[in-house]
Amino acid sequence: MKQISIAIYLDVENIQGMISFEDLLDDIRLQVSNEFDDVDKAVFGLKKAIGDSNNLKRFRNQLSELNFTIEDAPHIANKKNRADLMISVDALEKLHVGNPEFDLFVFLTSDSDYSIVMNTLRKFNRQVWLVATPEDSQRTVFKSSTDKILIMDDFKVIPTPKPTKKTTTTATTTKRKTTDFMKIKPYLTTDLNIRAVAGILKVMRSYQEEKVYTTLDTNNRFRQIDDNLNLSQTKFKKFKAVYKVLEEAKVIEFQKDSSHQFTINDRQKIIQYLNRIQSKK
């Protein structure tokens, strides 16, 4: 078993709206288990966010809580800032110095200028991942210079809309859409219960639809992102009860004649549920 060391760079000017960086970091840890063999632990040896002061201000609280190094890159003469240059130089410096040595470099950006540094890192046998919008993820320049692309929208924080008066038809449609989530809602009464459900859903967000997974492997992956939660202190008491609720909510479907093998039904539903659950924190 081995440890994977990760460097992540955020070009914050490339982020539209609000995203959860904690969710992003958790998902990267989980995805590392899928992409690397015999991984015992994924560790972020470097977390850096660079951008102009206005954009940094939107995320400063999140970044500070997650111990990101924050650097200001002001616009020069009302032109593009130098974040891409600063990040590229820093990544190449880390590659050259090699102390610590990073196995994986992750860039959050929509700027194609990063393809140069990403290609260089790959030439030196480093894995390079990109976090990008759905549109940018399809660009050839990015697909040809990275090993994996994560979709930024999966980690977006969507504000809970204020209730409005609806017509009977709209209300009926909304009720139908939220029926499955109502199977989960009664359990979201404490922070510990929320952590239990959200943690399992985060693991399942990293899964592929229709592929068979096991509860044992899912439990182990859960511990990668939350190893301090004592399930006996939650309403569930055991992992088995969490899976039962998620099965009732039609998030997962157990294989016939099996109580530990399952598939996920709808990954987008998992992302939507996560957003709703985390808005309750």
C-alpha positions as CSV (number, residue, x, y, z in Angstrom):
1,M,0.0,0.0,0.0
2,K,1.2,3.5,-0.7
3,Q,0.5,7.2,-0.2
4,I,-0.3,9.5,-3.0
5,S,0.8,13.1,-2.6
6,I,-1.3,15.7,-4.3
7,A,-0.8,19.4,-5.3
8,I,-3.9,21.3,-6.2
9,Y,-4.0,24.8,-7.8
10,L,-7.2,26.9,-8.1
11,D,-7.3,29.8,-10.6
12,V,-10.3,31.4,-8.8
13,E,-11.1,33.9,-11.6
14,N,-12.2,30.8,-13.6
15,I,-15.0,29.9,-11.1
16,Q,-18.5,31.0,-11.9
17,G,-20.9,31.0,-9.0
18,M,-20.0,29.3,-5.7
19,I,-18.5,25.8,-5.3
20,S,-17.7,23.7,-2.2
21,F,-13.9,23.2,-2.1
22,E,-14.3,20.7,0.8
23,D,-16.5,18.6,-1.5
24,L,-13.9,18.9,-4.3
25,L,-11.1,17.8,-2.0
26,D,-13.1,14.8,-0.7
27,D,-14.0,13.7,-4.2
28,I,-10.4,13.9,-5.4
29,R,-9.3,11.7,-2.5
30,L,-12.0,9.2,-3.5
31,Q,-11.2,9.3,-7.2
32,V,-7.5,8.6,-6.3
33,S,-8.6,5.2,-5.0
34,N,-10.2,4.5,-8.3
35,E,-7.2,5.6,-10.5
36,F,-4.2,4.4,-8.5
37,D,-3.3,0.9,-7.5
38,D,-2.8,-0.2,-3.8
39,V,-3.4,3.3,-2.4
40,D,-3.5,3.5,1.4
41,K,-3.9,7.3,1.7
42,A,-4.2,10.4,-0.5
43,V,-2.6,13.5,1.0
44,F,-2.7,17.1,-0.2
45,G,0.8,18.3,0.2
46,L,0.1,21.6,-1.5
47,K,-3.2,23.6,-1.7
48,K,-2.9,27.0,-3.4
49,A,-5.5,29.5,-4.7
50,I,-4.5,32.4,-6.8
51,G,-6.6,35.3,-8.3
52,D,-7.4,38.9,-8.0
53,S,-8.7,40.3,-4.7
54,N,-12.3,40.6,-5.7
55,N,-12.6,36.9,-6.7
56,L,-10.5,35.7,-3.7
57,K,-12.9,37.6,-1.4
58,R,-15.8,35.3,-2.5
59,F,-14.0,32.2,-1.4
60,R,-11.6,33.4,1.4
61,N,-13.5,31.9,4.3
62,Q,-13.6,28.5,2.6
63,L,-10.0,28.6,1.5
64,S,-8.8,29.7,5.0
65,E,-10.7,26.9,6.7
66,L,-9.2,24.3,4.4
67,N,-5.7,25.7,4.9
68,F,-5.1,26.9,1.3
69,T,-2.2,29.2,0.6
70,I,-3.9,32.3,-0.9
71,E,-2.0,34.6,-3.3
72,D,-3.3,37.8,-4.9
73,A,-2.7,38.2,-8.7
74,P,-3.9,41.7,-9.6
75,H,-4.9,42.7,-13.1
76,I,-2.1,44.7,-14.8
77,A,-3.4,47.7,-16.8
78,N,-6.9,46.3,-16.9
79,K,-5.7,43.2,-18.7
80,K,-5.6,39.5,-17.8
81,N,-4.0,38.8,-14.4
82,R,-0.9,36.6,-14.0
83,A,-2.4,33.7,-12.2
84,D,-1.7,31.3,-15.0
85,L,2.0,32.3,-15.0
86,M,2.3,32.2,-11.2
87,I,0.7,28.7,-11.0
88,S,2.6,27.3,-13.9
89,V,6.0,28.5,-12.5
90,D,5.1,27.2,-9.1
91,A,4.1,23.7,-10.4
92,L,7.3,23.4,-12.5
93,E,9.4,24.5,-9.5
94,K,7.7,21.8,-7.3
95,L,8.5,19.2,-10.1
96,H,12.2,20.4,-10.3
97,V,12.8,20.5,-6.5
98,G,11.0,17.3,-5.8
99,N,10.8,17.8,-2.1
100,P,8.1,16.9,-1.4
101,E,7.5,14.8,-4.5
102,F,4.0,15.0,-5.9
103,D,2.4,12.1,-7.7
104,L,-0.7,14.1,-8.9
105,F,-1.2,17.7,-9.9
106,V,-4.8,19.1,-10.1
107,F,-5.7,22.4,-11.8
108,L,-9.0,24.1,-11.6
109,T,-9.2,26.4,-14.6
110,S,-10.8,27.1,-18.0
111,D,-7.6,28.7,-19.4
112,S,-6.1,26.7,-22.2
113,D,-2.7,28.3,-21.4
114,Y,-2.4,25.7,-18.6
115,S,-2.1,23.0,-21.3
116,I,1.6,23.8,-21.6
117,V,2.5,23.1,-17.9
118,M,0.1,20.1,-17.8
119,N,1.8,18.5,-20.8
120,T,5.2,19.1,-19.3
121,L,4.2,17.5,-16.0
122,R,2.9,14.4,-17.8
123,K,6.2,14.1,-19.7
124,F,7.8,13.6,-16.3
125,N,5.4,10.8,-15.5
126,R,3.1,12.9,-13.2
127,Q,-0.6,12.4,-13.3
128,V,-2.5,15.6,-14.2
129,W,-6.2,16.2,-13.5
130,L,-8.3,19.1,-14.5
131,V,-11.4,20.5,-12.8
132,A,-13.5,22.3,-15.5
133,T,-16.9,23.3,-16.6
134,P,-18.9,20.7,-18.7
135,E,-18.2,22.7,-21.8
136,D,-14.5,23.0,-21.2
137,S,-14.2,19.3,-20.4
138,Q,-15.0,18.6,-24.0
139,R,-12.2,20.8,-25.5
140,T,-9.5,18.9,-27.3
141,V,-6.7,21.0,-25.8
142,F,-7.7,19.8,-22.3
143,K,-8.6,16.2,-23.1
144,S,-5.2,15.8,-24.8
145,S,-3.2,17.3,-21.9
146,T,-4.8,15.7,-18.8
147,D,-5.3,12.2,-17.4
148,K,-8.7,12.9,-15.9
149,I,-11.3,15.7,-15.9
150,L,-13.6,16.4,-13.0
151,I,-16.7,18.5,-13.7
152,M,-16.9,21.7,-11.7
153,D,-20.7,21.7,-11.6
154,D,-20.7,18.6,-9.4
155,F,-19.4,20.7,-6.6
156,K,-21.5,23.8,-7.1
157,V,-23.4,25.2,-4.1
158,I,-26.9,26.0,-5.2
159,P,-28.8,28.3,-2.9
160,T,-32.1,26.9,-1.6
161,P,-34.9,28.9,-3.3
162,K,-37.4,30.7,-1.2
163,P,-40.8,29.0,-1.2
164,T,-43.2,30.7,-3.6
165,K,-46.9,30.2,-4.3
166,K,-47.4,27.5,-6.9
167,T,-50.3,26.4,-9.0
168,T,-51.8,23.0,-8.3
169,T,-50.1,21.5,-11.4
170,T,-46.6,22.8,-10.4
171,A,-47.1,21.7,-6.8
172,T,-48.0,18.2,-7.8
173,T,-45.0,17.9,-10.1
174,T,-42.7,19.2,-7.3
175,K,-44.1,16.8,-4.8
176,R,-43.5,13.9,-7.1
177,K,-39.9,15.0,-7.6
178,T,-39.2,15.3,-3.9
179,T,-40.9,12.1,-2.7
180,D,-37.7,10.1,-2.8
181,F,-35.8,12.7,-0.9
182,M,-38.5,12.7,1.8
183,K,-37.3,9.2,2.7
184,I,-33.9,10.7,3.8
185,K,-35.2,14.0,5.3
186,P,-36.4,12.6,8.6
187,Y,-32.8,11.5,9.4
188,L,-31.3,14.9,8.9
189,T,-32.0,16.0,12.4
190,T,-28.4,16.3,13.8
191,D,-25.0,17.2,12.5
192,L,-23.8,13.6,13.0
193,N,-26.7,12.2,11.0
194,I,-26.0,14.6,8.2
195,R,-22.3,13.7,8.2
196,A,-23.2,10.0,7.9
197,V,-25.6,10.5,5.0
198,A,-23.5,13.1,3.2
199,G,-20.3,11.0,3.6
200,I,-21.8,8.0,1.9
201,L,-23.4,10.1,-0.8
202,K,-20.0,11.7,-1.5
203,V,-18.5,8.2,-2.0
204,M,-21.3,7.3,-4.3
205,R,-20.9,10.5,-6.3
206,S,-17.4,9.1,-7.3
207,Y,-19.1,5.9,-8.6
208,Q,-20.3,5.1,-12.1
209,E,-23.9,4.3,-12.9
210,E,-24.8,0.6,-13.3
211,K,-21.4,-0.7,-12.1
212,V,-21.6,-3.0,-9.2
213,Y,-20.1,-1.9,-5.9
214,T,-19.9,-3.4,-2.4
215,T,-20.9,-1.9,1.0
216,L,-17.6,-3.0,2.5
217,D,-15.6,-1.0,-0.1
218,T,-17.9,1.9,0.3
219,N,-17.5,1.9,4.1
220,N,-13.7,1.9,3.7
221,R,-13.9,4.8,1.3
222,F,-16.2,6.7,3.7
223,R,-13.5,6.4,6.3
224,Q,-11.0,8.1,3.9
225,I,-13.0,11.3,4.1
226,D,-14.5,11.0,7.6
227,D,-12.6,8.7,9.9
228,N,-13.7,10.4,13.1
229,L,-17.5,9.8,12.9
230,N,-18.8,7.2,15.3
231,L,-21.9,5.8,13.7
232,S,-23.2,4.4,17.0
233,Q,-23.8,8.1,18.0
234,T,-26.1,8.6,15.0
235,K,-29.7,7.6,14.4
236,F,-28.4,4.9,12.1
237,K,-26.1,3.1,14.5
238,K,-24.6,1.0,11.7
239,F,-23.8,1.5,8.0
240,K,-26.5,-1.1,7.1
241,A,-29.2,1.3,8.2
242,V,-27.8,4.1,6.0
243,Y,-27.9,1.9,2.9
244,K,-31.5,0.9,3.8
245,V,-32.6,4.5,3.7
246,L,-30.7,5.2,0.5
247,E,-32.3,2.1,-1.1
248,E,-35.8,3.4,0.0
249,A,-34.9,6.8,-1.6
250,K,-34.1,5.0,-4.8
251,V,-30.5,6.2,-4.7
252,I,-29.1,2.6,-4.9
253,E,-30.5,-0.8,-5.9
254,F,-29.1,-4.0,-4.3
255,Q,-28.4,-6.9,-6.5
256,K,-30.8,-9.8,-6.4
257,D,-30.1,-12.2,-3.5
258,S,-27.3,-9.9,-2.2
259,S,-27.3,-7.5,0.8
260,H,-23.9,-6.0,0.1
261,Q,-23.6,-5.5,-3.7
262,F,-25.4,-2.6,-5.2
263,T,-25.6,-0.2,-8.2
264,I,-26.4,3.5,-8.2
265,N,-29.5,4.5,-10.1
266,D,-28.9,8.2,-10.9
267,R,-25.6,10.0,-10.2
268,Q,-27.2,13.4,-10.8
269,K,-29.8,12.6,-8.1
270,I,-26.9,12.0,-5.7
271,I,-25.4,15.4,-6.5
272,Q,-28.8,17.1,-6.0
273,Y,-29.4,15.3,-2.7
274,L,-25.9,16.3,-1.5
275,N,-26.6,19.9,-2.2
276,R,-29.9,19.8,-0.4
277,I,-28.4,18.0,2.6
278,Q,-25.4,20.3,2.9
279,S,-27.6,23.4,2.8
280,K,-29.0,22.3,6.1
281,K,-25.6,22.5,7.8
